[in-house]
Amino acid sequence: MGLKVSRQACSSSNPCASNPEVSGCINDSNLKSVGVGSNKLQKDAADGFIKMYADMPADIKSSVKLTDSYRPLKVQCNIFDFDHYESTGKRRKKGTSGTPVATPGGSNHGWGRAIDIFPSNVQKWIKDNGTKYGWCWGEVKSESWHFTFCGPGPNRDKNCNRFCTGKMTVNTSTKITTVGTTAGTTAGSTTTDTTTDGSTTNATTTNSNVSGNTNNSPTSLLGGGELMNWLNMFFPGKKSVSENKTKHKINEDINRIKDLMRKNL
C-alpha cells in the first residue's frame, strides 16, 4: 500500500488541510463519545461499542482499558516511521522494531472504526462476543488488542468480509424508513437493513392509521362500509322522502368515486 499522505504533508501543523478526505480528518460532529475516558468513535461504531460495553459481565467491564479509538491524522503522521518505510518499503510504528502501523490516511482508527483495548480477558470476551455488536478481531492478527468495527456506517473496511464472519444481531442495522401519508394515514414504510457482508434486505411494514384503524386505503374505506356507517349516523332509522333522495344522491356519488378508484388503483 502506497502512502496516502506524503511526508511533507505530515510535517505541516494541519495535514488535513491538504488531505481533507482521508482517514483521521473526520469532523468532530460525526464522532460520538463511547463513555470510556475521552475516547470517541464514528457514530455507528460508538453505538456498537456502547451496547457491547453495557452487556459485558461486571468483572470484564471493570477491567477494561481502552487505549486508542479515533486517531486524528496528525497523530498517525507522528507515529509512522517514514525513515524505515523509505528505506525498506515496510510499515512500522516509530520507536519499535517492527510493530505494524497503517500509513497516514489509511488507518481504521482514523475512520473512527477501530479500538485498541486491554487486558487479555477483555480481548477474549470481545473475540467471543463482539461480532454481534459489529466488533471483530482479525484485521491485524499480530495485535490481540486491535478490533475493527464491521457494522454499518461510512468507510467500512472492505476486508471485513474476510475476517468478520459471525452474525451481527445487536444494534448493527442501518434503518432508512421512507414514509408517505394521505389524509392522516401512514401510507407505507420500507426498511433497509445492512447485513454483515454489506448487502441490503428490504421489508415492507404493514400500514396503520394514526387514529388506530388498521386498514384504511381508499378502496377499503369506500368498499368496507366505513363511509356508509358514517352516513348512517346522519340518516338513522326510517327516512323522509327528501332525506332518502339525498342519501340516494350521495350513494350515487360514492359509486362513481369507487369506479374511478378501481380504474386508477
HELIX and SHEET records of a PDB file:
HELIX    1   1 ARG A    7  CYS A   10  1                                   4    
HELIX    2   2 PRO A   15  ALA A   17  5                                   3    
HELIX    3   3 ASP A   28  ASN A   30  5                                   3    
HELIX    4   4 LYS A   43  ASP A   55  1                                  13    
HELIX    5   5 ALA A   58  LYS A   61  1                                   4    
HELIX    6   6 LEU A   73  ILE A   79  1                                   7    
HELIX    7   7 PHE A   82  THR A   88  1                                   7    
HELIX    8   8 SER A  120  ASN A  129  1                                  10    
HELIX    9   9 GLY A  130  TYR A  133  5                                   4    
HELIX   10  10 CYS A  160  PHE A  163  1                                   4    
HELIX   11  11 PRO A  218  GLY A  223  1                                   6    
HELIX   12  12 GLU A  226  PHE A  234  1                                   9    
HELIX   13  13 VAL A  241  ASN A  264  1                                  24    
SHEET    1   A 2 LEU A  31  SER A  33  0                                        
SHEET    2   A 2 LYS A  40  GLN A  42 -1                                        
SHEET    1   B 4 LYS A  65  ASP A  68  0                                        
SHEET    2   B 4 ALA A 114  PHE A 118 -1                                        
SHEET    3   B 4 HIS A 146  PHE A 149 -1                                        
SHEET    4   B 4 TRP A 135  TRP A 137 -1                                        
SHEET    1   C 3 THR A 178  THR A 182  0                                        
SHEET    2   C 3 THR A 185  THR A 194 -1                                        
SHEET    3   C 3 THR A 200  THR A 205 -1                                        
END                                                                             
